Amino acid sequence: MSGPAERSPKRGMCAAILALEGVALALTTPVMINLANVPWRTACWVGLGLCVACLLLAGLLRSEIAYAAGWAIQVAAIGLGFVVPMMFVLGVIFALLWGTAYFLGRRIERERAAAYAAFEAERS
């Protein structure tokens, strides 16, 4: 019963987390420039680069490689805490949200597949 029109809960939840994280990472750019005294070019490359990476990955989540890159983004966001200490907290929060979306989404997909299989077996 599952088909191409069926939406993946894992992909939807992870894409939402990446989109929100992209906004938060973009907003670290002025913080790095004004509070952490990071040169503006470096801050733009890091903050806006991570933002663009999040938004691109949100659209590429059809592949498992994109999920691996999503985990790398989480590590980078936490690592940004060495420049902007508040990012240690925000990075961990987003990593927990990402992990929850990833593992809960996988579980929902697995249980949905089992339910469809049981339904099809019952119909036959």
N, CA, C and O atoms as CSV, one atom per row, in Angstrom:
chain,resi,resn,atom,element,x,y,z
A,1,MET,N,N,0.793,-1.189,0.000
A,1,MET,CA,C,0.000,0.000,0.000
A,1,MET,C,C,0.840,1.259,0.000
A,1,MET,O,O,0.386,2.332,-0.399
A,2,SER,N,N,2.066,1.111,0.452
A,2,SER,CA,C,2.930,2.296,0.453
A,2,SER,C,C,3.369,2.570,-0.974
A,2,SER,O,O,3.598,1.650,-1.758
A,3,GLY,N,N,3.481,3.847,-1.296
A,3,GLY,CA,C,3.838,4.213,-2.658
A,3,GLY,C,C,4.581,5.520,-2.673
A,3,GLY,O,O,4.934,6.055,-1.621
A,4,PRO,N,N,4.824,6.041,-3.861
A,4,PRO,CA,C,5.586,7.273,-3.970
A,4,PRO,C,C,4.855,8.477,-3.390
A,4,PRO,O,O,5.492,9.468,-3.031
A,5,ALA,N,N,3.522,8.411,-3.290
A,5,ALA,CA,C,2.773,9.549,-2.754
A,5,ALA,C,C,2.873,9.607,-1.233
A,5,ALA,O,O,2.568,10.636,-0.631
A,6,GLU,N,N,3.298,8.512,-0.612
A,6,GLU,CA,C,3.403,8.475,0.844
A,6,GLU,C,C,4.614,9.274,1.307
A,6,GLU,O,O,5.712,9.127,0.770
A,7,ARG,N,N,4.405,10.102,2.288
A,7,ARG,CA,C,5.497,10.941,2.795
A,7,ARG,C,C,6.258,10.222,3.904
A,7,ARG,O,O,5.679,9.513,4.727
A,8,SER,N,N,7.567,10.426,3.900
A,8,SER,CA,C,8.420,9.823,4.916
A,8,SER,C,C,8.413,10.701,6.163
A,8,SER,O,O,8.780,11.874,6.092
A,9,PRO,N,N,8.001,10.150,7.306
A,9,PRO,CA,C,8.023,10.957,8.529
A,9,PRO,C,C,9.452,11.332,8.935
A,9,PRO,O,O,9.694,12.428,9.441
A,10,LYS,N,N,10.389,10.414,8.708
A,10,LYS,CA,C,11.786,10.716,9.056
A,10,LYS,C,C,12.284,11.889,8.240
A,10,LYS,O,O,12.888,12.815,8.782
A,11,ARG,N,N,12.038,11.857,6.953
A,11,ARG,CA,C,12.509,12.929,6.083
A,11,ARG,C,C,11.840,14.259,6.421
A,11,ARG,O,O,12.503,15.297,6.436
A,12,GLY,N,N,10.553,14.240,6.687
A,12,GLY,CA,C,9.840,15.475,7.020
A,12,GLY,C,C,10.330,16.102,8.319
A,12,GLY,O,O,10.556,17.310,8.390
A,13,MET,N,N,10.492,15.271,9.347
A,13,MET,CA,C,10.942,15.802,10.636
A,13,MET,C,C,12.382,16.294,10.564
A,13,MET,O,O,12.706,17.353,11.102
A,14,CYS,N,N,13.240,15.534,9.907
A,14,CYS,CA,C,14.644,15.943,9.804
A,14,CYS,C,C,14.792,17.209,8.961
A,14,CYS,O,O,15.620,18.066,9.270
A,15,ALA,N,N,13.999,17.328,7.905
A,15,ALA,CA,C,14.051,18.537,7.077
A,15,ALA,C,C,13.617,19.756,7.887
A,15,ALA,O,O,14.204,20.830,7.756
A,16,ALA,N,N,12.602,19.597,8.716
A,16,ALA,CA,C,12.145,20.708,9.551
A,16,ALA,C,C,13.233,21.128,10.533
A,16,ALA,O,O,13.462,22.321,10.731
A,17,ILE,N,N,13.898,20.166,11.142
A,17,ILE,CA,C,14.978,20.476,12.088
A,17,ILE,C,C,16.108,21.201,11.361
A,17,ILE,O,O,16.633,22.189,11.873
A,18,LEU,N,N,16.485,20.729,10.187
A,18,LEU,CA,C,17.557,21.390,9.437
A,18,LEU,C,C,17.183,22.808,9.026
A,18,LEU,O,O,18.029,23.701,9.058
A,19,ALA,N,N,15.937,23.025,8.645
A,19,ALA,CA,C,15.511,24.374,8.262
A,19,ALA,C,C,15.589,25.326,9.454
A,19,ALA,O,O,16.075,26.450,9.323
A,20,LEU,N,N,15.117,24.882,10.606
A,20,LEU,CA,C,15.195,25.719,11.807
A,20,LEU,C,C,16.642,25.949,12.232
A,20,LEU,O,O,17.017,27.048,12.640
A,21,GLU,N,N,17.435,24.908,12.130
A,21,GLU,CA,C,18.847,25.037,12.491
A,21,GLU,C,C,19.565,25.981,11.540
A,21,GLU,O,O,20.461,26.718,11.955
A,22,GLY,N,N,19.180,25.967,10.267
A,22,GLY,CA,C,19.764,26.882,9.296
A,22,GLY,C,C,19.530,28.334,9.694
A,22,GLY,O,O,20.427,29.168,9.574
A,23,VAL,N,N,18.332,28.632,10.164
A,23,VAL,CA,C,18.033,29.995,10.619
A,23,VAL,C,C,18.912,30.351,11.815
A,23,VAL,O,O,19.490,31.438,11.863
A,24,ALA,N,N,19.013,29.439,12.774
A,24,ALA,CA,C,19.836,29.701,13.962
A,24,ALA,C,C,21.304,29.898,13.583
A,24,ALA,O,O,21.974,30.771,14.133
A,25,LEU,N,N,21.802,29.093,12.648
A,25,LEU,CA,C,23.200,29.226,12.240
A,25,LEU,C,C,23.438,30.522,11.467
A,25,LEU,O,O,24.499,31.132,11.596
A,26,ALA,N,N,22.468,30.944,10.672
A,26,ALA,CA,C,22.609,32.229,9.981
A,26,ALA,C,C,22.680,33.374,10.984
A,26,ALA,O,O,23.417,34.341,10.788
A,27,LEU,N,N,21.910,33.255,12.053
A,27,LEU,CA,C,21.902,34.314,13.070
A,27,LEU,C,C,23.173,34.334,13.914
A,27,LEU,O,O,23.406,35.295,14.648
A,28,THR,N,N,23.994,33.299,13.826
A,28,THR,CA,C,25.272,33.338,14.547
A,28,THR,C,C,26.283,34.233,13.836
A,28,THR,O,O,27.271,34.654,14.438
A,29,THR,N,N,26.042,34.524,12.562
A,29,THR,CA,C,26.990,35.346,11.790
A,29,THR,C,C,27.208,36.716,12.423
A,29,THR,O,O,28.359,37.075,12.671
A,30,PRO,N,N,26.152,37.510,12.702
A,30,PRO,CA,C,26.403,38.805,13.341
A,30,PRO,C,C,26.959,38.668,14.757
A,30,PRO,O,O,27.697,39.533,15.228
A,31,VAL,N,N,26.601,37.584,15.425
A,31,VAL,CA,C,27.143,37.360,16.774
A,31,VAL,C,C,28.649,37.131,16.696
A,31,VAL,O,O,29.403,37.666,17.509
A,32,MET,N,N,29.088,36.338,15.720
A,32,MET,CA,C,30.525,36.090,15.557
A,32,MET,C,C,31.256,37.384,15.220
A,32,MET,O,O,32.366,37.609,15.703
A,33,ILE,N,N,30.654,38.229,14.404
A,33,ILE,CA,C,31.308,39.473,13.999
A,33,ILE,C,C,31.377,40.457,15.158
A,33,ILE,O,O,32.440,41.013,15.436
A,34,ASN,N,N,30.255,40.676,15.836
A,34,ASN,CA,C,30.170,41.735,16.845
A,34,ASN,C,C,30.646,41.324,18.230
A,34,ASN,O,O,31.247,42.136,18.934
A,35,LEU,N,N,30.396,40.099,18.636
A,35,LEU,CA,C,30.742,39.702,20.000
A,35,LEU,C,C,32.011,38.869,20.094
A,35,LEU,O,O,32.752,38.968,21.072
A,36,ALA,N,N,32.261,38.049,19.083
A,36,ALA,CA,C,33.431,37.175,19.134
A,36,ALA,C,C,34.605,37.745,18.349
A,36,ALA,O,O,35.678,37.142,18.316
A,37,ASN,N,N,34.415,38.894,17.721
A,37,ASN,CA,C,35.475,39.565,16.950
A,37,ASN,C,C,36.081,38.680,15.860
A,37,ASN,O,O,37.282,38.740,15.596
A,38,VAL,N,N,35.246,37.869,15.240
A,38,VAL,CA,C,35.674,37.058,14.104
A,38,VAL,C,C,35.648,37.965,12.879
A,38,VAL,O,O,34.683,38.708,12.701
A,39,PRO,N,N,36.671,37.932,12.030
A,39,PRO,CA,C,36.628,38.754,10.808
A,39,PRO,C,C,35.345,38.482,10.027
A,39,PRO,O,O,34.893,37.340,9.939
A,40,TRP,N,N,34.768,39.526,9.468
A,40,TRP,CA,C,33.436,39.394,8.870
A,40,TRP,C,C,33.386,38.389,7.731
A,40,TRP,O,O,32.381,37.699,7.557
A,41,ARG,N,N,34.460,38.300,6.951
A,41,ARG,CA,C,34.455,37.322,5.857
A,41,ARG,C,C,34.419,35.894,6.390
A,41,ARG,O,O,33.687,35.048,5.874
A,42,THR,N,N,35.200,35.636,7.406
A,42,THR,CA,C,35.220,34.305,8.014
A,42,THR,C,C,33.865,33.986,8.629
A,42,THR,O,O,33.339,32.887,8.457
A,43,ALA,N,N,33.305,34.955,9.347
A,43,ALA,CA,C,31.993,34.746,9.980
A,43,ALA,C,C,30.920,34.467,8.938
A,43,ALA,O,O,30.063,33.607,9.141
A,44,CYS,N,N,30.964,35.185,7.830
A,44,CYS,CA,C,29.974,34.965,6.768
A,44,CYS,C,C,30.134,33.585,6.149
A,44,CYS,O,O,29.147,32.888,5.914
A,45,TRP,N,N,31.383,33.186,5.884
A,45,TRP,CA,C,31.615,31.866,5.297
A,45,TRP,C,C,31.144,30.759,6.232
A,45,TRP,O,O,30.528,29.787,5.793
A,46,VAL,N,N,31.433,30.907,7.515
A,46,VAL,CA,C,31.062,29.852,8.461
A,46,VAL,C,C,29.554,29.865,8.734
A,46,VAL,O,O,28.874,28.861,8.524
A,47,GLY,N,N,29.042,30.995,9.197
A,47,GLY,CA,C,27.624,31.074,9.572
A,47,GLY,C,C,26.677,30.864,8.409
A,47,GLY,O,O,25.767,30.037,8.473
A,48,LEU,N,N,26.899,31.623,7.345
A,48,LEU,CA,C,26.007,31.504,6.194
A,48,LEU,C,C,26.267,30.217,5.410
A,48,LEU,O,O,25.356,29.657,4.801
A,49,GLY,N,N,27.518,29.756,5.433
A,49,GLY,CA,C,27.827,28.484,4.777
A,49,GLY,C,C,27.106,27.321,5.446
A,49,GLY,O,O,26.550,26.458,4.766
A,50,LEU,N,N,27.113,27.297,6.771
A,50,LEU,CA,C,26.385,26.248,7.486
A,50,LEU,C,C,24.882,26.378,7.266
A,50,LEU,O,O,24.177,25.374,7.168
A,51,CYS,N,N,24.392,27.615,7.189
A,51,CYS,CA,C,22.973,27.846,6.922
A,51,CYS,C,C,22.585,27.271,5.565
A,51,CYS,O,O,21.600,26.541,5.454
A,52,VAL,N,N,23.354,27.599,4.544
A,52,VAL,CA,C,23.073,27.093,3.196
A,52,VAL,C,C,23.184,25.568,3.162
A,52,VAL,O,O,22.381,24.899,2.512
A,53,ALA,N,N,24.174,25.027,3.858
A,53,ALA,CA,C,24.322,23.566,3.907
A,53,ALA,C,C,23.088,22.917,4.529
A,53,ALA,O,O,22.612,21.893,4.040
A,54,CYS,N,N,22.571,23.507,5.601
A,54,CYS,CA,C,21.357,22.973,6.239
A,54,CYS,C,C,20.178,22.997,5.280
A,54,CYS,O,O,19.444,22.016,5.162
A,55,LEU,N,N,19.999,24.114,4.600
A,55,LEU,CA,C,18.854,24.245,3.697
A,55,LEU,C,C,18.979,23.319,2.494
A,55,LEU,O,O,17.984,22.751,2.046
A,56,LEU,N,N,20.190,23.161,1.968
A,56,LEU,CA,C,20.389,22.222,0.857
A,56,LEU,C,C,20.149,20.783,1.300
A,56,LEU,O,O,19.504,20.005,0.597
A,57,LEU,N,N,20.673,20.441,2.470
A,57,LEU,CA,C,20.486,19.075,2.970
A,57,LEU,C,C,19.024,18.765,3.229
A,57,LEU,O,O,18.580,17.634,3.033
A,58,ALA,N,N,18.270,19.770,3.672
A,58,ALA,CA,C,16.849,19.548,3.926
A,58,ALA,C,C,16.139,19.069,2.660
A,58,ALA,O,O,15.175,18.307,2.732
A,59,GLY,N,N,16.613,19.514,1.517
A,59,GLY,CA,C,16.020,19.082,0.258
A,59,GLY,C,C,16.607,17.803,-0.308
A,59,GLY,O,O,16.043,17.215,-1.230
A,60,LEU,N,N,17.733,17.369,0.236
A,60,LEU,CA,C,18.413,16.184,-0.294
A,60,LEU,C,C,18.225,14.938,0.567
A,60,LEU,O,O,18.937,13.950,0.384
A,61,LEU,N,N,17.298,14.970,1.483
A,61,LEU,CA,C,17.168,13.882,2.450
A,61,LEU,C,C,16.548,12.600,1.891
A,61,LEU,O,O,16.068,11.767,2.660
A,62,ARG,N,N,16.550,12.433,0.589
A,62,ARG,CA,C,16.084,11.168,0.003
A,62,ARG,C,C,17.182,10.113,0.094
A,62,ARG,O,O,16.917,8.921,-0.059
A,63,SER,N,N,18.412,10.551,0.342
A,63,SER,CA,C,19.570,9.660,0.366
A,63,SER,C,C,20.118,9.534,1.781
A,63,SER,O,O,20.097,10.498,2.546
A,64,GLU,N,N,20.607,8.349,2.129
A,64,GLU,CA,C,21.215,8.150,3.454
A,64,GLU,C,C,22.481,8.984,3.624
A,64,GLU,O,O,22.844,9.342,4.745
A,65,ILE,N,N,23.149,9.293,2.525
A,65,ILE,CA,C,24.358,10.119,2.601
A,65,ILE,C,C,24.011,11.501,3.144
A,65,ILE,O,O,24.797,12.090,3.886
A,66,ALA,N,N,22.848,12.019,2.781
A,66,ALA,CA,C,22.415,13.326,3.277
A,66,ALA,C,C,22.191,13.275,4.784
A,66,ALA,O,O,22.460,14.255,5.480
A,67,TYR,N,N,21.706,12.153,5.296
A,67,TYR,CA,C,21.530,12.032,6.739
A,67,TYR,C,C,22.885,12.018,7.452
A,67,TYR,O,O,23.028,12.589,8.533
A,68,ALA,N,N,23.864,11.371,6.847
A,68,ALA,CA,C,25.219,11.378,7.417
A,68,ALA,C,C,25.766,12.807,7.431
A,68,ALA,O,O,26.397,13.226,8.402
A,69,ALA,N,N,25.522,13.546,6.355
A,69,ALA,CA,C,25.943,14.951,6.316
A,69,ALA,C,C,25.196,15.760,7.364
A,69,ALA,O,O,25.751,16.705,7.926
A,70,GLY,N,N,23.948,15.404,7.635
A,70,GLY,CA,C,23.187,16.071,8.692
A,70,GLY,C,C,23.829,15.875,10.058
A,70,GLY,O,O,23.868,16.792,10.878
A,71,TRP,N,N,24.332,14.663,10.291
A,71,TRP,CA,C,25.048,14.417,11.550
A,71,TRP,C,C,26.319,15.279,11.606
A,71,TRP,O,O,26.672,15.795,12.666
A,72,ALA,N,N,26.996,15.431,10.476
A,72,ALA,CA,C,28.198,16.277,10.430
A,72,ALA,C,C,27.849,17.736,10.724
A,72,ALA,O,O,28.619,18.435,11.382
A,73,ILE,N,N,26.703,18.194,10.246
A,73,ILE,CA,C,26.254,19.558,10.544
A,73,ILE,C,C,26.047,19.717,12.049
A,73,ILE,O,O,26.358,20.764,12.617
A,74,GLN,N,N,25.521,18.674,12.689
A,74,GLN,CA,C,25.303,18.753,14.141
A,74,GLN,C,C,26.632,18.908,14.877
A,74,GLN,O,O,26.741,19.683,15.827
A,75,VAL,N,N,27.636,18.162,14.425
A,75,VAL,CA,C,28.972,18.267,15.039
A,75,VAL,C,C,29.546,19.665,14.816
A,75,VAL,O,O,30.137,20.250,15.724
A,76,ALA,N,N,29.371,20.199,13.609
A,76,ALA,CA,C,29.873,21.544,13.299
A,76,ALA,C,C,29.171,22.597,14.145
A,76,ALA,O,O,29.805,23.545,14.608
A,77,ALA,N,N,27.867,22.437,14.351
A,77,ALA,CA,C,27.118,23.414,15.157
A,77,ALA,C,C,27.597,23.404,16.606
A,77,ALA,O,O,27.725,24.456,17.232
A,78,ILE,N,N,27.859,22.215,17.133
A,78,ILE,CA,C,28.391,22.131,18.501
A,78,ILE,C,C,29.800,22.717,18.531
A,78,ILE,O,O,30.146,23.438,19.467
A,79,GLY,N,N,30.613,22.417,17.524
A,79,GLY,CA,C,31.977,22.941,17.453
A,79,GLY,C,C,32.020,24.456,17.353
A,79,GLY,O,O,33.005,25.075,17.755
A,80,LEU,N,N,30.972,25.054,16.826
A,80,LEU,CA,C,30.894,26.514,16.755
A,80,LEU,C,C,30.877,27.135,18.149
A,80,LEU,O,O,31.109,28.333,18.313
A,81,GLY,N,N,30.600,26.308,19.138
A,81,GLY,CA,C,30.632,26.773,20.524
A,81,GLY,C,C,32.007,27.238,20.973
A,81,GLY,O,O,32.111,27.992,21.941
A,82,PHE,N,N,33.065,26.808,20.294
A,82,PHE,CA,C,34.393,27.289,20.649
A,82,PHE,C,C,34.569,28.752,20.265
A,82,PHE,O,O,35.452,29.429,20.792
A,83,VAL,N,N,33.740,29.241,19.357
A,83,VAL,CA,C,33.782,30.641,18.943
A,83,VAL,C,C,32.700,31.438,19.660
A,83,VAL,O,O,32.958,32.519,20.190
A,84,VAL,N,N,31.484,30.893,19.669
A,84,VAL,CA,C,30.339,31.516,20.343
A,84,VAL,C,C,29.860,30.507,21.384
A,84,VAL,O,O,29.152,29.563,21.033
A,85,PRO,N,N,30.232,30.682,22.667
A,85,PRO,CA,C,29.946,29.668,23.688
A,85,PRO,C,C,28.478,29.235,23.776
A,85,PRO,O,O,28.208,28.085,24.120
A,86,MET,N,N,27.540,30.107,23.480
A,86,MET,CA,C,26.125,29.723,23.529
A,86,MET,C,C,25.792,28.628,22.512
A,86,MET,O,O,24.801,27.914,22.664
A,87,MET,N,N,26.626,28.503,21.476
A,87,MET,CA,C,26.380,27.471,20.471
A,87,MET,C,C,26.633,26.066,21.016
A,87,MET,O,O,26.153,25.090,20.440
A,88,PHE,N,N,27.376,25.947,22.112
A,88,PHE,CA,C,27.484,24.634,22.748
A,88,PHE,C,C,26.081,24.180,23.159
A,88,PHE,O,O,25.698,23.036,22.914
A,89,VAL,N,N,25.323,25.078,23.780
A,89,VAL,CA,C,23.974,24.754,24.236
A,89,VAL,C,C,23.046,24.547,23.040
A,89,VAL,O,O,22.364,23.527,22.947
A,90,LEU,N,N,23.022,25.521,22.123
A,90,LEU,CA,C,22.142,25.410,20.959
A,90,LEU,C,C,22.508,24.216,20.081
A,90,LEU,O,O,21.631,23.523,19.565
A,91,GLY,N,N,23.792,23.985,19.919
A,91,GLY,CA,C,24.234,22.856,19.105
A,91,GLY,C,C,23.784,21.528,19.685
A,91,GLY,O,O,23.335,20.645,18.954
A,92,VAL,N,N,23.902,21.385,20.998
A,92,VAL,CA,C,23.459,20.141,21.648
A,92,VAL,C,C,21.941,20.003,21.535
A,92,VAL,O,O,21.435,18.906,21.302
A,93,ILE,N,N,21.218,21.103,21.697
A,93,ILE,CA,C,19.754,21.045,21.574
A,93,ILE,C,C,19.366,20.597,20.166
A,93,ILE,O,O,18.525,19.713,20.005
A,94,PHE,N,N,19.981,21.209,19.141
A,94,PHE,CA,C,19.659,20.813,17.768
A,94,PHE,C,C,20.107,19.389,17.471
A,94,PHE,O,O,19.434,18.679,16.725
A,95,ALA,N,N,21.225,18.959,18.036
A,95,ALA,CA,C,21.672,17.578,17.832
A,95,ALA,C,C,20.677,16.595,18.459
A,95,ALA,O,O,20.384,15.548,17.883
A,96,LEU,N,N,20.166,16.939,19.635
A,96,LEU,CA,C,19.158,16.078,20.259
A,96,LEU,C,C,17.868,16.054,19.439
A,96,LEU,O,O,17.254,15.000,19.270
A,97,LEU,N,N,17.463,17.213,18.933
A,97,LEU,CA,C,16.269,17.267,18.079
A,97,LEU,C,C,16.484,16.454,16.806
A,97,LEU,O,O,15.599,15.715,16.375
A,98,TRP,N,N,17.674,16.597,16.202
A,98,TRP,CA,C,17.999,15.851,14.986
A,98,TRP,C,C,17.966,14.348,15.256
A,98,TRP,O,O,17.360,13.590,14.499
A,99,GLY,N,N,18.618,13.920,16.336
A,99,GLY,CA,C,18.641,12.500,16.683
A,99,GLY,C,C,17.252,11.963,16.960
A,99,GLY,O,O,16.916,10.857,16.538
A,100,THR,N,N,16.441,12.739,17.668
A,100,THR,CA,C,15.072,12.317,17.941
A,100,THR,C,C,14.278,12.186,16.647
A,100,THR,O,O,13.574,11.195,16.452
A,101,ALA,N,N,14.385,13.178,15.758
A,101,ALA,CA,C,13.668,13.125,14.481
A,101,ALA,C,C,14.133,11.935,13.654
A,101,ALA,O,O,13.319,11.243,13.043
A,102,TYR,N,N,15.424,11.699,13.634
A,102,TYR,CA,C,15.981,10.609,12.828
A,102,TYR,C,C,15.517,9.245,13.343
A,102,TYR,O,O,14.982,8.438,12.582
A,103,PHE,N,N,15.725,8.992,14.639
A,103,PHE,CA,C,15.414,7.669,15.184
A,103,PHE,C,C,13.910,7.444,15.332
A,103,PHE,O,O,13.430,6.336,15.097
A,104,LEU,N,N,13.168,8.467,15.714
A,104,LEU,CA,C,11.724,8.331,15.811
A,104,LEU,C,C,11.110,8.144,14.419
A,104,LEU,O,O,10.196,7.340,14.239
A,105,GLY,N,N,11.617,8.886,13.450
A,105,GLY,CA,C,11.134,8.731,12.074
A,105,GLY,C,C,11.384,7.341,11.534
A,105,GLY,O,O,10.521,6.764,10.872
A,106,ARG,N,N,12.564,6.796,11.812
A,106,ARG,CA,C,12.865,5.418,11.382
A,106,ARG,C,C,11.903,4.423,12.025
A,106,ARG,O,O,11.421,3.490,11.383
A,107,ARG,N,N,11.642,4.649,13.300
A,107,ARG,CA,C,10.735,3.751,14.025
A,107,ARG,C,C,9.317,3.820,13.447
A,107,ARG,O,O,8.665,2.793,13.262
A,108,ILE,N,N,8.852,5.031,13.167
A,108,ILE,CA,C,7.515,5.193,12.583
A,108,ILE,C,C,7.445,4.489,11.231
A,108,ILE,O,O,6.469,3.797,10.940
A,109,GLU,N,N,8.480,4.662,10.402
A,109,GLU,CA,C,8.490,4.010,9.088
A,109,GLU,C,C,8.476,2.491,9.219
A,109,GLU,O,O,7.781,1.805,8.470
A,110,ARG,N,N,9.242,1.971,10.167
A,110,ARG,CA,C,9.301,0.520,10.385
A,110,ARG,C,C,7.940,-0.010,10.845
A,110,ARG,O,O,7.466,-1.030,10.344
A,111,GLU,N,N,7.310,0.692,11.807
A,111,GLU,CA,C,6.017,0.250,12.314
A,111,GLU,C,C,4.923,0.403,11.257
A,111,GLU,O,O,4.006,-0.415,11.186
A,112,ARG,N,N,5.017,1.441,10.443
A,112,ARG,CA,C,4.047,1.629,9.366
A,112,ARG,C,C,4.155,0.483,8.352
A,112,ARG,O,O,3.143,-0.049,7.897
A,113,ALA,N,N,5.390,0.111,8.007
A,113,ALA,CA,C,5.591,-0.989,7.058
A,113,ALA,C,C,5.037,-2.295,7.621
A,113,ALA,O,O,4.432,-3.080,6.891
A,114,ALA,N,N,5.244,-2.530,8.922
A,114,ALA,CA,C,4.717,-3.747,9.547
A,114,ALA,C,C,3.192,-3.734,9.550
A,114,ALA,O,O,2.558,-4.763,9.316
A,115,ALA,N,N,2.610,-2.579,9.812
A,115,ALA,CA,C,1.145,-2.478,9.827
A,115,ALA,C,C,0.575,-2.713,8.433
A,115,ALA,O,O,-0.439,-3.397,8.289
A,116,TYR,N,N,1.215,-2.152,7.400
A,116,TYR,CA,C,0.758,-2.388,6.028
A,116,TYR,C,C,0.894,-3.859,5.655
A,116,TYR,O,O,0.014,-4.421,5.003
A,117,ALA,N,N,1.986,-4.478,6.065
A,117,ALA,CA,C,2.189,-5.894,5.761
A,117,ALA,C,C,1.126,-6.743,6.444
A,117,ALA,O,O,0.601,-7.680,5.843
A,118,ALA,N,N,0.803,-6.425,7.701
A,118,ALA,CA,C,-0.226,-7.167,8.420
A,118,ALA,C,C,-1.589,-6.951,7.774
A,118,ALA,O,O,-2.380,-7.888,7.672
A,119,PHE,N,N,-1.866,-5.739,7.343
A,119,PHE,CA,C,-3.133,-5.441,6.683
A,119,PHE,C,C,-3.260,-6.206,5.375
A,119,PHE,O,O,-4.314,-6.772,5.084
A,120,GLU,N,N,-2.186,-6.227,4.581
A,120,GLU,CA,C,-2.206,-6.949,3.313
A,120,GLU,C,C,-2.343,-8.454,3.532
A,120,GLU,O,O,-3.033,-9.134,2.772
A,121,ALA,N,N,-1.685,-8.976,4.571
A,121,ALA,CA,C,-1.778,-10.404,4.873
A,121,ALA,C,C,-3.207,-10.757,5.307
A,121,ALA,O,O,-3.713,-11.831,4.978
A,122,GLU,N,N,-3.845,-9.858,6.039
A,122,GLU,CA,C,-5.207,-10.079,6.500
A,122,GLU,C,C,-6.202,-10.035,5.335
A,122,GLU,O,O,-7.188,-10.772,5.320
A,123,ARG,N,N,-5.930,-9.159,4.361
A,123,ARG,CA,C,-6.823,-9.041,3.196
A,123,ARG,C,C,-6.741,-10.253,2.277
A,123,ARG,O,O,-7.718,-10.601,1.614
A,124,SER,N,N,-5.583,-10.893,2.236
A,124,SER,CA,C,-5.415,-12.017,1.293
A,124,SER,C,C,-5.998,-13.301,1.815
A,124,SER,O,O,-5.935,-14.328,1.139
